[in-house]
Amino acid sequence: MNDTVTPHVSAALVAQTVKNAITSRKSTRAFLSHPVEDSLIDELLQIAGTAPSGSNVQPWQVHVVTGPARDRLSQALLAAHQAGEPEAREYHYYPRKWRSPYIDRRRATGWGLYGLLGIEKGDREASARQHGRNYEFFGAPVVLIFTIDRDLEVGSWLDYGMFLQNIMVAARGFGLHSCPQAALANYPKIVKQQLGIGDDQMIVCGMSLGYEDTQDPVNRFQPRRMALDEFVRHHRE
Ligand SMILES: Cc1cc2nc3c(=O)[nH]c(=O)nc-3n(C[C@H](O)[C@H](O)[C@H](O)COP(=O)(O)O)c2cc1C
């Protein structure tokens, strides 16, 4: 497993393959119903589990939800969303007070996505409906729910991000796409009740996984990234 690159594969090909896997990942918000083999999901998670973590703590725990269990979870979340019954999240994902430049990026992303779907600013009903697609896992046959022991510290959440990115990048190697979803941590009680997860765990987020519906325009959305000079400074002298 640690023996990284097969000797006869050229370095250029490896570089291109890695780049393709990283840059072809995108948050996919429409999936085909085509199922994903359990063995493939296991292989993906095994690969992702090689992620680094401080002192090799490996804080990740994954619930793979498919079939009728997936449908039950979706129905329970969707019902709560439609009833407008918010739960208290277990951690703050976003800043408590939004400010520039983050609020600007957030707005550009939200309006960009909704604009592509023909949802006008201020159309709350259509916005809520699109948000509700999170709870249908955008049609994906697989949803992963990620939990962490409540007593772990912020460093373990840093480790967790590397594990999550590994899943999404490795998924590309199997022709799969993904959407990481903080929205699935909006209803921690429902998720825990559905999956029999104890309160010693926190719901980190979820992830929809499956094959992209390439016909759906939502998957053409490409939010802008910063130019290099917006986030990099060199210190040489
Ligand atoms: C931890 C995390 C949680 C996210 N939660 C959601 C979510 O709940 N729903 C959603 O549609 N997108 C979600 N996203 C996707 C982001 O909106 C997306 O990554 C960002 O706009 C950049 O687009 P890209 O992933 O297509 O490159 C999340 C991304 C991350 C990393």
Ligand as a Chemical Component Dictionary entry (heavy atoms), coordinates in Angstrom:
data_LIG
# 
_chem_comp.id                   LIG 
_chem_comp.type                 NON-POLYMER 
_chem_comp.pdbx_formal_charge   0 
_chem_comp.three_letter_code    LIG 
# 
loop_
_chem_comp_atom.comp_id 
_chem_comp_atom.atom_id 
_chem_comp_atom.alt_atom_id 
_chem_comp_atom.type_symbol 
_chem_comp_atom.charge 
_chem_comp_atom.model_Cartn_x 
_chem_comp_atom.model_Cartn_y 
_chem_comp_atom.model_Cartn_z 
_chem_comp_atom.pdbx_ordinal 
LIG C1  C1  C 0 -17.180 20.667 4.446  1  
LIG C2  C2  C 0 -18.022 21.169 3.296  2  
LIG C3  C3  C 0 -19.392 21.264 3.440  3  
LIG C4  C4  C 0 -20.201 21.632 2.360  4  
LIG N1  N1  N 0 -21.555 21.627 2.511  5  
LIG C5  C5  C 0 -22.346 21.754 1.416  6  
LIG C6  C6  C 0 -23.746 21.547 1.521  7  
LIG O1  O1  O 0 -24.291 21.294 2.598  8  
LIG N2  N2  N 0 -24.491 21.615 0.386  9  
LIG C7  C7  C 0 -23.937 21.895 -0.839 10 
LIG O2  O2  O 0 -24.663 21.930 -1.836 11 
LIG N3  N3  N 0 -22.604 22.125 -0.964 12 
LIG C8  C8  C 0 -21.798 22.040 0.125  13 
LIG N4  N4  N 0 -20.434 22.208 0.016  14 
LIG C9  C9  C 0 -19.846 22.474 -1.307 15 
LIG C10 C10 C 0 -19.297 23.883 -1.466 16 
LIG O3  O3  O 0 -20.341 24.779 -1.741 17 
LIG C11 C11 C 0 -18.266 23.838 -2.621 18 
LIG O4  O4  O 0 -17.178 23.035 -2.218 19 
LIG C12 C12 C 0 -17.728 25.199 -3.030 20 
LIG O5  O5  O 0 -18.754 26.027 -3.494 21 
LIG C13 C13 C 0 -16.652 25.029 -4.125 22 
LIG O6  O6  O 0 -17.186 24.357 -5.240 23 
LIG P1  P1  P 0 -16.637 22.967 -5.769 24 
LIG O7  O7  O 0 -16.635 22.013 -4.614 25 
LIG O8  O8  O 0 -17.579 22.543 -6.852 26 
LIG O9  O9  O 0 -15.237 23.196 -6.261 27 
LIG C14 C14 C 0 -19.603 21.944 1.108  28 
LIG C15 C15 C 0 -18.207 21.896 0.979  29 
LIG C16 C16 C 0 -17.435 21.508 2.060  30 
LIG C17 C17 C 0 -15.938 21.424 1.872  31 
# 
loop_
_chem_comp_bond.comp_id 
_chem_comp_bond.atom_id_1 
_chem_comp_bond.atom_id_2 
_chem_comp_bond.value_order 
_chem_comp_bond.pdbx_ordinal 
LIG C1  C2  SING 1  
LIG C2  C3  SING 2  
LIG C2  C16 DOUB 3  
LIG C3  C4  DOUB 4  
LIG C4  N1  SING 5  
LIG C4  C14 SING 6  
LIG N1  C5  DOUB 7  
LIG C5  C6  SING 8  
LIG C5  C8  SING 9  
LIG C6  O1  DOUB 10 
LIG C6  N2  SING 11 
LIG N2  C7  SING 12 
LIG C7  O2  DOUB 13 
LIG C7  N3  SING 14 
LIG N3  C8  DOUB 15 
LIG C8  N4  SING 16 
LIG N4  C9  SING 17 
LIG N4  C14 SING 18 
LIG C9  C10 SING 19 
LIG C10 O3  SING 20 
LIG C10 C11 SING 21 
LIG C11 O4  SING 22 
LIG C11 C12 SING 23 
LIG C12 O5  SING 24 
LIG C12 C13 SING 25 
LIG C13 O6  SING 26 
LIG O6  P1  SING 27 
LIG P1  O7  DOUB 28 
LIG P1  O8  SING 29 
LIG P1  O9  SING 30 
LIG C14 C15 DOUB 31 
LIG C15 C16 SING 32 
LIG C16 C17 SING 33 
# 
